[in-house]
Amino acid sequence: MVLPPSSGKAGSCRATVVDVPLTRALDGEHASLPALLYKPKSPPCAVLVVAPGSSGGMGPGIETRHAGLPVECHRERAAFGSIYRRLGAELASGVAHAWDGKAKQGAANLLEGKQAAVLHMTWRHCRGGVKWPGPALKRVESLKMSSEDMASAADYARDMFGHDVPVVLCGFSFGGPTAIAAAASLTAAGQAPAAVVSIAGSGRGGDAFENASLATASALASVACEGVPTLFLHGTEDKNVALDVSRYLHLIASNNADAAPTTLAVVEGSAHMFDVARDIAYTALTGWLRQLLVSHDMPSIVPLGPGAKAVQLRLDRRQTRSSRVAYGTSRGIWPSAAKDAGEGRPAWGSGGGGGTTPAIRAPSARIGRAGPKARPASAERVHLPPLSLSQRVGIAVSSFAPQRGVSAAPTTCKGWGQRTEAAMRRNKKVANGS
């Protein structure tokens, strides 16, 4: 579907808080989930459905202590660093924006005259800043519910903008395996997404997840074989989800000769939230999306400019961080997978620390169990070769400091961080699997 260039006066695009009906939910407990809709004035060339981590809310890019800031607080200063917030404003308006939400007049259009809609969803259980309980994240029921949430958001986007408009699924942390599971579900129903993006995404595996068709590796393989391109964006200093998880998933996506090209972008020096390296992560993400949506080619390597090093200056903390972006693709970077009998640290589910190990354990029941009595699943040891840095590219970044002390400003959003009795009961019910 070819759309004409966007028309109308360029300017900022304000997000609208909407309720997305849960068309695919099997339980009747929640009829909808909250979301932010960035709607362009002209017909969009694509729709991005973006999902946060288990904390819900504004997603990656914001300060770690503000993780879980609900989408209803998107105008708060604490939300200024959200990658999803800036992505929605830029794609929907066609104008480059700063992290504080102000449009940059005269800047080049991100999609070369086109516009895209962005639906920034959160989970049904995360209204008002309530976080998903940690123990429940490793249960089959949790991934099933979250994938239903994301598939329902995709249905909502297609109903609004047309079933011919390409839909891109993007998930952060716990949203990573959710996006892959939702993509597999949509693909099986004949509604395959245009692409899947996993930002510091974790994974799920084991017999229980395999039986429920929710195992991340199997779902990813089925999606890749249908020609759906994938992007894995991860930081080397991630202490929540090991970098080896994205490396393993990238290997799975590239194993099939008929699979679409898959891209692995490693941001050196970045932690889980990308709060220090948000400029680098954002440029890598938007560069990949530009190649996907504008050139209509399946992305592999995204050239981001000359140089090998990018310096991120945080004026509010008065510290500098040196970061790099290293790109690896399915062509020439990864040799064939080889089984390794040596010992290796499991790096599959959420948590586990950063760093690189010589071998990782593929889908592990210890991480992705369905309950305390789940039987261990057979695990395949996959050798990961050292990441080639021959494809390393650098970018020039700007600091995030709209004004002094912005990131330290407390949010005034009512109800954030306050767990009501009803929310606590709901979380306890989810944690118990009832």
C-alpha positions as CSV (number, residue, x, y, z in Angstrom):
1,M,0.0,0.0,0.0
2,V,1.6,3.3,-1.2
3,L,0.5,6.4,0.6
4,P,1.1,10.0,-0.6
5,P,3.4,12.3,1.4
6,S,1.8,13.9,4.4
7,S,0.2,17.3,4.0
8,G,-0.6,20.0,6.3
9,K,1.4,22.3,8.6
10,A,4.1,20.5,10.5
11,G,3.9,20.7,14.2
12,S,3.8,18.8,17.5
13,C,1.5,15.9,17.9
14,R,-0.2,15.5,21.3
15,A,-0.9,12.1,22.6
16,T,-4.4,11.1,23.5
17,V,-5.2,8.7,26.3
18,V,-7.5,5.9,24.9
19,D,-8.9,2.7,26.2
20,V,-8.1,-0.3,24.0
21,P,-10.8,-3.0,24.2
22,L,-9.4,-6.5,25.0
23,T,-10.8,-8.3,22.0
24,R,-8.6,-11.4,22.5
25,A,-8.8,-11.7,26.3
26,L,-10.5,-14.9,27.6
27,D,-11.2,-13.6,31.1
28,G,-13.9,-11.0,31.7
29,E,-12.0,-9.3,34.5
30,H,-10.7,-6.3,32.4
31,A,-12.6,-4.9,29.4
32,S,-9.8,-2.6,28.2
33,L,-6.3,-1.4,28.8
34,P,-4.9,2.2,28.8
35,A,-2.8,3.5,25.9
36,L,-1.4,6.6,24.4
37,L,-2.4,7.2,20.7
38,Y,-0.2,9.4,18.5
39,K,-2.5,10.0,15.5
40,P,-1.2,11.8,12.4
41,K,-3.4,14.2,10.4
42,S,-3.0,12.2,7.2
43,P,-3.3,8.5,6.6
44,P,-0.4,6.8,8.2
45,C,2.1,4.7,6.3
46,A,2.3,2.3,9.2
47,V,1.3,1.8,12.8
48,L,3.7,1.0,15.6
49,V,2.3,-0.8,18.7
50,V,4.9,-0.3,21.5
51,A,4.8,-2.0,24.9
52,P,6.7,-1.3,28.1
53,G,8.3,-3.7,30.5
54,S,6.7,-5.4,33.5
55,S,6.5,-2.1,35.4
56,G,4.2,-0.8,32.7
57,G,4.0,2.9,31.8
58,M,6.4,5.0,29.8
59,G,8.9,2.3,28.8
60,P,12.6,2.7,28.2
61,G,14.6,5.9,28.3
62,I,13.3,7.4,31.5
63,E,15.3,7.5,34.7
64,T,15.4,4.1,36.4
65,R,13.8,5.5,39.6
66,H,10.8,6.6,37.5
67,A,10.3,3.2,35.9
68,G,6.6,2.4,35.9
69,L,5.5,6.0,35.4
70,P,2.0,5.4,34.0
71,V,1.0,6.5,30.5
72,E,-1.5,9.0,32.0
73,C,1.5,11.0,33.2
74,H,3.1,11.4,29.8
75,R,3.2,15.2,30.2
76,E,5.2,15.1,33.4
77,R,8.9,16.1,33.3
78,A,9.8,12.6,34.5
79,A,8.5,11.2,31.2
80,F,10.6,13.5,29.0
81,G,13.3,10.8,28.5
82,S,10.8,8.2,27.3
83,I,11.9,6.7,23.9
84,Y,8.3,5.8,23.1
85,R,7.1,9.3,23.9
86,R,9.5,11.0,21.5
87,L,9.0,8.3,18.9
88,G,5.3,8.8,18.9
89,A,5.6,12.6,18.6
90,E,8.1,12.5,15.7
91,L,6.5,9.8,13.6
92,A,2.9,11.2,13.9
93,S,3.8,14.8,13.3
94,G,6.6,14.4,10.8
95,V,8.8,16.9,12.8
96,A,11.9,16.1,14.8
97,H,11.4,16.6,18.5
98,A,13.6,17.2,21.5
99,W,13.4,15.0,24.6
100,D,11.3,17.7,26.4
101,G,8.6,17.3,23.7
102,K,9.3,20.5,21.8
103,A,9.3,20.4,18.0
104,K,12.4,21.3,16.1
105,Q,11.3,23.5,13.1
106,G,13.3,23.1,10.0
107,A,14.6,19.6,10.8
108,A,14.5,16.8,8.3
109,N,11.4,14.6,8.4
110,L,12.1,11.2,9.9
111,L,10.1,9.3,7.3
112,E,10.8,11.6,4.3
113,G,7.3,13.2,4.1
114,K,5.3,10.3,5.4
115,Q,3.7,9.9,8.9
116,A,3.1,6.9,11.1
117,A,0.8,6.3,14.0
118,V,2.0,5.1,17.3
119,L,-0.1,3.2,19.9
120,H,1.8,3.2,23.2
121,M,0.0,0.6,25.3
122,T,0.5,-0.7,28.8
123,W,-0.8,-3.8,30.5
124,R,-4.3,-4.4,31.8
125,H,-2.9,-4.9,35.3
126,C,-0.7,-1.7,35.3
127,R,-3.3,1.0,35.6
128,G,-2.3,3.9,37.8
129,G,1.4,2.8,38.1
130,V,0.7,-0.7,39.6
131,K,3.6,-3.0,38.7
132,W,3.3,-6.6,37.6
133,P,4.4,-8.8,40.6
134,G,7.8,-10.3,39.9
135,P,7.1,-14.0,40.7
136,A,4.1,-13.9,38.2
137,L,6.3,-12.9,35.3
138,K,7.7,-16.4,34.9
139,R,4.3,-18.0,34.6
140,V,2.6,-19.1,31.4
141,E,-0.5,-17.2,32.4
142,S,1.3,-13.9,32.5
143,L,2.8,-14.2,29.1
144,K,-0.5,-15.4,27.7
145,M,-2.3,-12.3,29.1
146,S,0.3,-9.9,27.9
147,S,0.3,-11.3,24.4
148,E,-3.5,-11.0,24.4
149,D,-3.1,-7.4,25.4
150,M,-0.7,-6.7,22.5
151,A,-2.7,-8.6,20.0
152,S,-5.8,-6.7,21.1
153,A,-3.8,-3.4,20.6
154,A,-2.9,-4.5,17.1
155,D,-6.6,-5.2,16.3
156,Y,-7.5,-1.8,17.7
157,A,-4.9,-0.1,15.4
158,R,-6.1,-2.1,12.3
159,D,-9.7,-1.2,13.0
160,M,-8.8,2.5,13.3
161,F,-6.4,2.9,10.4
162,G,-7.3,0.0,8.1
163,H,-6.3,-3.6,7.8
164,D,-3.9,-2.9,4.9
165,V,-1.7,-0.6,7.0
166,P,1.5,-2.4,8.2
167,V,1.7,-2.9,11.9
168,V,5.1,-3.1,13.7
169,L,5.2,-4.7,17.2
170,C,7.8,-3.3,19.6
171,G,8.4,-4.5,23.2
172,F,10.8,-3.6,26.0
173,S,12.1,-6.1,28.6
174,F,9.1,-8.3,29.4
175,G,7.5,-6.7,26.4
176,G,10.1,-8.4,24.2
177,P,8.8,-12.0,24.5
178,T,5.3,-10.5,24.6
179,A,5.8,-8.9,21.1
180,I,7.2,-12.2,19.7
181,A,4.4,-14.2,21.2
182,A,1.8,-11.8,19.9
183,A,3.5,-11.7,16.5
184,A,3.3,-15.5,16.3
185,S,-0.4,-15.5,17.3
186,L,-1.2,-12.9,14.6
187,T,0.9,-14.7,12.0
188,A,-1.0,-17.9,12.7
189,A,-4.2,-16.0,12.1
190,G,-3.0,-14.7,8.8
191,Q,-2.3,-11.2,10.1
192,A,1.5,-11.2,10.3
193,P,3.0,-7.9,11.5
194,A,5.4,-5.9,9.3
195,A,8.3,-6.3,11.8
196,V,9.1,-7.1,15.4
197,V,11.4,-5.1,17.7
198,S,12.8,-6.4,21.0
199,I,14.4,-3.8,23.2
200,A,16.4,-5.4,26.0
201,G,13.9,-8.2,25.7
202,S,13.9,-11.4,27.9
203,G,12.7,-14.8,26.8
204,R,10.6,-17.7,28.0
205,G,11.0,-21.4,27.4
206,G,10.4,-24.9,28.8
207,D,7.8,-27.6,28.3
208,A,4.9,-25.5,29.7
209,F,5.6,-22.6,27.4
210,E,6.1,-25.0,24.4
211,N,2.8,-26.7,25.1
212,A,1.0,-23.3,25.2
213,S,2.8,-22.2,22.0
214,L,4.4,-19.3,23.9
215,A,8.0,-20.4,23.9
216,T,10.0,-17.4,22.7
217,A,12.5,-19.3,20.5
218,S,9.8,-21.4,18.7
219,A,7.5,-18.4,18.3
220,L,10.4,-16.3,16.9
221,A,11.4,-19.1,14.4
222,S,7.8,-19.3,13.1
223,V,7.6,-15.5,12.6
224,A,11.0,-15.3,10.9
225,C,10.1,-18.0,8.5
226,E,7.1,-15.9,7.4
227,G,9.5,-13.1,6.3
228,V,9.0,-10.8,9.3
229,P,12.2,-8.8,9.9
230,T,13.3,-8.4,13.5
231,L,15.5,-6.0,15.5
232,F,17.2,-6.8,18.8
233,L,18.5,-3.8,20.7
234,H,20.4,-4.4,23.9
235,G,23.0,-2.8,26.2
236,T,26.3,-4.4,27.3
237,E,25.8,-3.2,30.9
238,D,22.3,-4.6,31.3
239,K,22.0,-6.2,34.7
240,N,18.4,-7.1,34.4
241,V,18.5,-9.2,31.2
242,A,21.7,-10.6,29.9
243,L,22.9,-9.5,26.5
244,D,23.3,-13.1,25.6
245,V,19.5,-13.4,25.5
246,S,19.3,-11.1,22.5
247,R,22.3,-12.7,21.0
248,Y,20.7,-16.1,21.2
249,L,17.4,-14.9,19.8
250,H,19.2,-13.2,16.9
251,L,20.9,-16.5,16.2
252,I,17.5,-18.3,16.2
253,A,16.0,-15.8,13.9
254,S,18.9,-16.1,11.4
255,N,19.2,-19.9,11.4
256,N,16.6,-20.5,8.7
257,A,17.8,-19.8,5.2
258,D,14.3,-18.6,4.2
259,A,14.0,-16.3,7.2
260,A,13.9,-12.5,6.9
261,P,17.1,-10.6,7.8
262,T,17.5,-10.0,11.5
263,T,19.5,-7.2,13.1
264,L,21.3,-7.1,16.4
265,A,22.2,-3.7,17.7
266,V,24.5,-3.7,20.8
267,V,24.9,-0.4,22.7
268,E,28.1,-0.6,24.6
269,G,28.0,0.9,28.1
270,S,24.2,1.0,28.3
271,A,22.2,-0.4,31.1
272,H,18.7,-1.9,31.0
273,M,16.7,1.3,30.8
274,F,18.9,3.1,28.2
275,D,18.5,6.2,30.4
276,V,22.1,7.2,29.9
277,A,22.4,6.1,26.2
278,R,18.9,7.1,25.2
279,D,20.2,9.2,22.2
280,I,22.2,6.3,20.8
281,A,19.4,3.7,21.3
282,Y,16.8,6.1,19.8
283,T,18.9,6.8,16.7
284,A,19.5,3.1,16.2
285,L,15.8,2.4,16.5
286,T,14.6,5.2,14.2
287,G,17.3,4.4,11.7
288,W,16.1,0.8,11.4
289,L,12.5,1.9,11.2
290,R,13.3,4.4,8.5
291,Q,14.9,1.8,6.4
292,L,11.9,-0.5,6.9
293,L,9.1,2.0,6.3
294,V,10.7,4.3,3.7
295,S,12.9,2.2,1.6
296,H,10.6,-0.8,2.0
297,D,13.6,-3.1,2.3
298,M,14.0,-5.7,5.0
299,P,16.5,-4.1,7.4
300,S,19.9,-5.6,8.0
301,I,22.6,-3.0,8.8
302,V,21.6,0.6,9.4
303,P,24.4,3.1,8.7
304,L,24.4,5.8,11.4
305,G,27.3,8.0,10.3
306,P,31.0,8.2,10.6
307,G,33.2,7.6,13.6
308,A,33.5,4.8,16.1
309,K,32.6,6.5,19.4
310,A,29.7,8.6,20.6
311,V,29.9,10.5,23.9
312,Q,26.7,10.9,26.0
313,L,26.8,14.0,28.2
314,R,24.3,14.2,31.1
315,L,24.4,17.7,32.3
316,D,22.0,17.1,35.2
317,R,24.4,14.5,36.7
318,R,27.5,16.1,35.4
319,Q,29.0,12.9,34.2
320,T,30.0,11.6,30.8
321,R,29.5,8.1,29.4
322,S,31.3,6.7,26.4
323,S,29.0,4.4,24.3
324,R,29.2,2.7,21.0
325,V,26.7,1.0,18.7
326,A,27.9,-2.3,17.2
327,Y,25.7,-3.8,14.5
328,G,25.6,-7.5,13.6
329,T,23.4,-9.1,11.0
330,S,22.5,-12.6,9.9
331,R,24.9,-12.4,7.1
332,G,28.6,-13.0,8.0
333,I,28.4,-12.3,11.7
334,W,27.0,-15.6,13.1
335,P,28.3,-19.0,12.1
336,S,26.1,-22.0,12.4
337,A,25.0,-22.9,15.9
338,A,27.2,-25.5,17.6
339,K,26.4,-27.5,20.7
340,D,28.8,-27.0,23.5
341,A,29.3,-29.4,26.4
342,G,31.0,-26.8,28.6
343,E,29.5,-25.0,31.5
344,G,27.7,-21.8,30.8
345,R,25.5,-19.4,32.8
346,P,21.8,-19.5,32.0
347,A,20.7,-16.3,30.3
348,W,17.2,-16.7,29.1
349,G,14.6,-15.2,31.4
350,S,14.5,-11.8,33.1
351,G,17.5,-11.0,35.3
352,G,20.8,-12.7,35.3
353,G,23.2,-9.8,34.9
354,G,25.1,-8.5,31.9
355,G,28.3,-9.5,30.3
356,T,29.2,-12.3,27.8
357,T,29.6,-16.0,28.5
358,P,31.1,-18.6,26.2
359,A,27.9,-20.6,26.2
360,I,24.3,-20.0,27.3
361,R,21.5,-22.4,28.1
362,A,18.6,-22.2,25.7
363,P,15.0,-22.2,27.0
364,S,15.3,-23.3,30.7
365,A,12.5,-24.5,32.9
366,R,14.3,-22.9,35.8
367,I,13.7,-19.5,34.3
368,G,10.5,-20.1,32.4
369,R,8.5,-22.4,34.6
370,A,4.7,-22.6,34.8
371,G,4.6,-23.3,38.5
372,P,6.7,-24.5,41.4
373,K,6.1,-28.1,40.4
374,A,7.1,-27.8,36.8
375,R,9.3,-30.5,35.5
376,P,12.7,-29.5,34.1
377,A,12.9,-29.1,30.4
378,S,15.7,-30.4,28.2
379,A,18.0,-27.5,27.4
380,E,20.3,-27.2,24.4
381,R,23.7,-25.5,25.0
382,V,24.4,-23.1,22.2
383,H,27.8,-21.7,21.6
384,L,27.8,-18.0,20.9
385,P,30.9,-16.8,19.0
386,P,32.5,-13.5,20.0
387,L,30.6,-10.5,18.6
388,S,32.3,-9.2,15.5
389,L,33.0,-5.5,15.8
390,S,33.8,-5.1,12.1
391,Q,30.4,-3.6,11.6
392,R,30.8,-1.0,14.3
393,V,29.5,2.4,13.5
394,G,29.1,5.5,15.6
395,I,26.7,8.4,15.9
396,A,26.7,11.9,17.2
397,V,24.4,12.5,20.1
398,S,23.0,15.4,22.0
399,S,22.6,15.6,25.8
400,F,19.2,15.4,27.5
401,A,19.0,18.5,29.6
402,P,15.9,20.6,28.7
403,Q,16.7,22.6,31.9
404,R,18.7,22.0,35.0
405,G,17.3,19.5,37.4
406,V,14.5,18.3,35.1
407,S,15.2,14.6,35.6
408,A,15.3,15.2,39.4
409,A,11.9,16.9,39.4
410,P,9.3,14.8,41.3
411,T,6.2,13.8,39.4
412,T,2.9,15.3,40.4
413,C,0.8,12.6,38.8
414,K,-1.8,11.5,41.3
415,G,-1.9,7.9,42.3
416,W,1.5,6.9,40.8
417,G,3.2,4.4,43.2
418,Q,0.1,4.1,45.4
419,R,-1.3,0.6,45.4
420,T,-4.9,0.5,46.3
421,E,-6.4,-2.5,48.1
422,A,-8.1,-3.6,44.9
423,A,-4.8,-3.4,42.9
424,M,-3.1,-5.4,45.6
425,R,-5.8,-8.1,45.5
426,R,-5.5,-8.2,41.7
427,N,-1.8,-8.6,41.8
428,K,-2.0,-11.3,44.4
429,K,-4.5,-13.2,42.3
430,V,-2.2,-13.0,39.3
431,A,0.8,-14.1,41.3
432,N,-1.0,-17.1,42.6
433,G,-2.0,-18.1,39.1
434,S,-5.7,-18.1,39.9
